[in-house]
Amino acid sequence: MNLLHHPRLVQCLAAFQSRAELVMVMEYIVGGELFERILDDDFEHTEPTSVQYMRQILEGIQYVHHQSIVHLDLKPENIVCVSRSSHWVKIIDFGLARKLGGPVKVLHGTPEFMAPEVVSFEPVGFTTDMWSIGVICYILLSGDSPFQGSSDMETLNNITAARWEFDEETFSEISEQAKEFISQLLQKDSRCRLSSDKALAHPWLKQIAPSATKTLSKERMKQFLARQKWQLDHSQEKGEVFALQKLQIKQEPHFLESLQDLVEVEGSSACLQCHIESFPDPEVTWLQGDVPIQESPHLHVAYEENGSCSLTILELTAEDAGQYVCRAVNDVGEAECSARLTVCPQQKVTEV
């Protein structure tokens, strides 16, 4: 988040890190989710206002992409209004964002907004976000979700096949330019999708709003949000994991963050931390040298669902010094990383 400073992005105001956790102080945004705001009685929902929102979203994503970062979780819930009376929006929730510097594959996301390359466990890129923006735009103009199936499995199959269409009745009042814009984003081949730069230059986003325009129906949007709420209340996340397992998307363990060498003083504590990405979840083993570590009042091992892994050593002694290894194994493969812990003797205080 330290790299991302733009008026279309939520801002990180401060951050504090301890051995056990990272605390981030984020900008407070009071306007609520854009799609919820659209349903307000005093909120005008037209194609030109939709252009205004899409332009703002793309301005934010263009900046993110220029920093070599992909968001990877763009969806309506992550587009919020700055205030309850404003038409300005911001993009939030960069918890799944990744900086690109080589091939990156991911196993996460919200099914309706996943790009085909995510479902197929192929390398992602900047146009992975552009697919999600295409889905958001489709829903914004119609209230319908282009790939929604009766189950997460069916939804993911629809995405993999890039099976979608413009419903004649729903899109009867939507311009051809808007439909062309969406079509150029929802391309199965990621190389054929518009980049953020080209999307912002598209004629649909360059148009000048007419003095009078037809208001779009909000009924389908209400139904979409009601279904989203129902899915959330019925543990949508469990459904996502089940669908990915059904598709047998597997990944051998690898370390997003490796262990770092530490130097500590006798009597203090040390926390060795790393971050593992793997599917299915790995079996994690810690070793000091070649000897497996057993938990005790002196040694605490933790592994979180998000892949964060740590070994905490309390009341350090000289015997705790040495090379530590974290090894992760699943049925696809294994990986390990290591770091050295140096324990320095306490300096005696000489009385004068």
N, C-alpha and C positions, 0 to 999 in steps of 0.2 A: 504493500500500500504506500510505502514511502516514495515509490516511483510515479504514483498516479495522482496528479494534482490538476483537476479540470472541473469547470463549473457543472458538467453533466455527470459527474461521478461523486458518490458519497466520499467525504473526506475523513481520513484518520487524523485526529487532533493530537493524540499522544499515545505512547506505548510504554509499558513497563514489563520487564521480564525478570522472573526469579528462576531458581533451579527447577521448579515444578510446573510453572505455567507462564503464559504470555497474556497480558491484559492489554486490550486495545480500547481507547476512548474514541468513539465514533461521533460524527456529526449527527445531531438530532433533527430528524425530518418528520414534520407533523402532518403532511398532506395525505398520507395513506397511499395504498396501491392505486395505480392509474385506472385499472379496470373497475375497481370499486367506485372510484370517483366519477367515472363516466355515468354510472347508474343514478347519480344524484339528480333530482328533478330539475335543478337549476343549471345543469351541465349540458351544454349543447354538443351533440355527437354527430359530426358530419365528416365527409371525406376530407375537406380541407383541414379540419382540426386534426384528423388522423395523420395527414401529411406533416403537420407541425410536430406531433409527437415522434413520428418516425425519424424526422430530420434530427431532432435532439438526441434520440437514442443512437443514431449513426454517428453524430458528432462525438459522443462519448466513446463509442467503440472504435472509431477511427483513431482517436488519441491513444486508447489502450493498445491497439495493434501497432501503432508507431513506436511503442515502447517494447515491442516484441513479446507482448503478453496476450494470451487468450483467456476469455472469461470462463467459458465452458459450462455456464449454468444460467444462460439468458432465458427468462420466462416472465410472464406477466407479474408474478409476485415480486420480482426483483426490479420492477420499474415503478418508482414512487413519485408522487407529486410533492413539490417543495413546500407548498402550504395548501390549506383547504380552499383557497380562492384562486390559486395560481394555475396557469397552464404550463408551467415549467416543470420538467421532470428530471430525475436523476437515476442512475443505475447503482444498485447496491449489491451486497453479498459477493465478495470476491474470494470466498472460502475455497472454491475449487479451481481458481485461476492458476495458470501455469505460464512460466516464461519459456519461450521456445528458443532452443539453441541446438537442437538436433531432433531426431525422430521421437515423438511423444505419443504414447497410447494411453487411453484412460478407460476406466470401468465404471464411471459414475455419471450422473445426470438424471433429469426427469424424463421419463419415457416419451411423452408427447413432443418434447422439444429436442430430443437427441438427433444428431445427424447420422446418416447411414454409416459413416466411417467409425463412429463411436460404437454403434450396435455391432458392427463387424469386427471390432477390435483392430482397426487399422490406424495408422498415424493420423493425428489431428493437425489442424492448421488454423490460420485466421478465418478461412471460409467455413470452418465448423461453426463459428459464431454467426456467420451470415445465414446459414441454414436456419438457425433458431430465430433470427430476426425475421426471416420469411414467414415462419410459423406464427410469430407474434403479430405480424402485419395482417396475415390471413384472418386471424381471430378478431383483431381490432376492427376490421371492416365488415365482418360477417357475423361474429358471435359463434361461429362453428370452428371446430378443430379439424384440420385437414387429414390427420392420420389416426384420430381416435378410434380405437376398436372396442369391442365388448370386454376385453381384458388387456393387461399390459403385454401379454404375449402377442395378441393380434395387432396391437398398436405397433410393436417393434417389427413385426412382419410387414406391416404396411409401409413402414419407414424404409426397411431394407429393400423393398420392391419399388420404392418411390411411387407408391400407388395413391394418387390424389386427383382431384378435379375441382373446377369451379361449379358449384351447384347453380343451375340456371336461375332458379327463383331467388336464392340468397344474394347472388351477385348481379342481379338484373339492373340495379341502380348504381353499380360501381363502374368507374371509367375503365376503358381499355388500357390506359397507361398504368393504372394501379395493378391490373391483372398481369400486365407484362412485367412490371417490377417484381411481383411475387414469383412469377414463373422463372425469372432469371436468378432468383435466390434458391428456390426449391429444386435445384438440379442435383441428381444423384451423384454425378461426377463432380467432385469438389473443385476441379480445375475450371469448370464451366460456370461457376457461380460468380456473381458480382463481388468485387472486393469492397471494403468500406469506402474507399476513395471513389470508385466507379458508381457505387450505389448513391452517394451524395450528389453525384453529377447527373443522375437519371432525370429525365424530363418531368417525371411525376413529382419529384421533390423540388423542382425548380419553378413549378407553376405558381402564379399569383392567384390568391384566393378570390373567387367571384363575390360580388356584392350579395348575391342570394344563392342559396344552395339547399338541397333537400336534406332533412334530418334523417339519420339512419336509425332503424329500429333498435331498441335496447333489449327486446324480449329474449333473443337468442343469447345475448351477453349474460343476462340474468341466469339463464339455464346453464351456461358454461360455468359461471362462478359457483352456482349451487352444486353442480357435479364435482367441481374441484374441492369444495368444502366437504362434500360427502366422502370423497376419496381420502382426504386428509384425516377425517374422523375415523376412517376404517383402515388406518395404518398403511398408507400408500407405499411407504418405504419398503415394507416387507414384500409387497407385490413386485416392486422393482427388482429386488434381489432374486426373487423366485424366477422372474422372467429371464434374467441374465443367466441364472443357473440352467434353465431350460435350453437356452441357446448355446450352452457349454462354452461360454467365453471364459477362458482361463488364462492366467498370467503367472509366470514364475516370479518368486520374490525378487525385488530389487529395492535399493535404498534411495529414497528421495533426499534424505539427510543422513550422513554417516556420523559415526562417533568422532569426537574431537579429543585430542590429548588434553589432560588436565594436570595441574600442579596444585596440590592442597597441603595444608599443614596438619600434623598429627593432632588428633582430638576433634578435628572438624568433620564435616561430612562431604561426600562427593556424589554427584549425580551424572551418570553417563547416559546420554540421550541419543536416539536415532529415530528415523521415520521410515516405515516399511510400506511398500505398496505390493499387494499380492491378491490373487483370487484363485482358489479359495484361500481363506485365512491360513497363515502358516503356523507351524509349531516353532516357537522361539526358544532357543537355548542360549544361556550366557556361560562363558568360560573365562577362567583366569588362567592364562597360559593354555594348557591342554586339559585342565581339570574343570568339569562341569560345576556350576555354582548352584548350591541349594539355598532356598530362602531360609532366613533365620531372623532373630531380632536385630542382628547386625547388618543383614543384607535384604533389601526389598526389591522385588521385580514387579514391574507393571507393564501391561500391554492393553492399549485402548482400541476400541472398534475402528477408529480412524487411522490406525497404523502406528500411532505414537508408542514408542517403546523406551523404557528407562530402567536403569539399575542404580539404586541409591545405597550407598555404603555409609553407615553411621559410625561415629567415633573412630576415625581412621587411626590405624597403627602402621608401623613400617612393613608389616607382613601383607598389607593390602596393596602395596606398590606392585606394579607389573603391567603386563599386556592383557587387555580384556577384549574378548571377542563376542559379538552378537551374531548368532547363526539363525537363519530363517529357512524353513523347509516346508514345501507342500508337495502335492503329487505331480506337479509340473517340473519342479526344479528346486534349487537352493541358492542362497547367497549369504555372504557374511561380510562384516566390516569389523575393524579393530581400532583400538586407541590405547595409548600408554597413560597410566596413572602414576604420577610421581608424588610421593609423600615426604614432605620435608619435616625435620624435627622442629619442635617448638623452640624458639629462642628464649633462653632464660633471661629474666630481668635482674640485673645486678643492682643491689642496693648501694646507694652512695652514702 
